Amino acid sequence: MGVNKNGDQTVAGGTTNVKLTGWTVRGGYPDTVLNAAGELVATGSGSVVIRCRIEVVGSMQFGETRSFDVMRNDTPVKTFTSGEQSVIIPDTNVVLAQGDRVWVRMTGTSFTGYNATIKSGATLTYLLFDLS
């Protein structure tokens, strides 16, 4: 299962737990299932490694970071903070059941004037995993 971000997305400063939306099936992953909410849906069960990269631009205060959660259903399975523009979330090992949903959310800066933009593109922002 794999998707690429399709279209940039603005995350307003001062917001928390914003779901990243606007995904399209990634090349090489023809069996990918996306639900109406834009979440990957597991078509089988097993151990997987979730990989995620996010390209984010926008101003922050010195020393501030943004937070990213890889979600299984409505539970975070990996939380990662970064102040970088190119965010590569460390590989996340999880066991999925058929029908589990995998998606990503972000918490922006604490300052309302500092919006972030999640950039689109196959090499910039993606979410993927392989069922065994």
N, C-alpha and C positions, 0 to 999 in steps of 0.2 A: 504494500500500500504506500502510495507516495503522492504528494501534492506540492505545487509551487504557488507562491503568492501571486495572485492575478489582480493587479491594480494596487496602488499605494493606499495606505490606511493611516489616518491621523489619530493619535492617541493624545487626548488633551492632558496637559499638566494638571496635577492634583486629582487624577482619576485612578481608581484601583480595579484590578481584576477585569480588564477589558479583553474580551475574546477577540483574537485575531481572526478575521473573516476574509472572504473573497479568494478562495482557493480553486485551482484547476488541476486536473490529473497530470502527474509528472510523466514524462516520457520514460518508457521501460517498465511502467507499472499499470498495464492495461486492466488488471482485475481490481483496481481501486474502487472502493465504494464510499461516496460522500453522501451524508444525509442532508436534509433541508437546512440544517443549522451550520453546514460547512464543516462537519466533523468527520474524520476517518472512522469507518465502521469495520471492525474485525469480521472477516467472513469465516473464520475458523478459530481454533484455540491453540495455544502453545506459548512457549517462551519467545520473546522478541527483543530486539535492540532498537529503541526509538532514537532516531537522529534528527536534529533540528538545528537550523541556522537561520538567524534573523539579522537583516541589515536595517539598522535604525539610525536616523539622523535627527538632529535637533539639539538645542542648547540645554545645558545642565549647570547647576552650581558646582563650584570646585569640590571635588571629593564625593559628589553625589552619584548614586547608581540607580539603575532601573532593575526591576525584578521581573522574571519570566517563569511561568509555571507550565510544565508539560503535564497534561491532565489525562487520567483514565477515568472515563465517565465524569463524575464531578469531584474527584479526589486528585490532588496534586501527587504525582509520582516523582517529580524532580522540580526543585526550585533552584534557580540560578540567578545571581545578581551580577551586573556588569555596568561599567561606565564606558565601555567601548562602542564603536559604531558597528563593527562586525562581531556579532555575538554567536559563538558556536557553543551550544549547550552540550555539556559532556554526555556521551552515550548513556542511555537509560535502559537498564534491563528490567523487563516486567513480564508477567504472565498474563496473557489476555484470554478471555473467554469469547466465544462467538457472540457477536452483537455489542461487545465493548466499544466505547467511543474514545478516540484519541484526538486531542486538540490542544491549543496553546492559548494562554492568556498573559497579559502584561500589566504591570503597574508602572505608571510613568513617574516623572519627577514629582516632588511634593509642592512645587511652585506652579501656580495656575497659569502663569504666562509662558511657561516653557513646554510647548507641544513637541511631540515626537512624531516622526513619519516612518512607518514601516514600509520599506521599499519592495517592489515586486520584481520578479524575475527568477528563473530557474537556478541561477548560481548565487542569488542574493538571499532569498527567503524560501525555505522549504521545510517540510515535515514528512518523515518516511519511516517505515519499518517493514521487515520481511517476516512473514509467518513461515515457520519450518514445515 
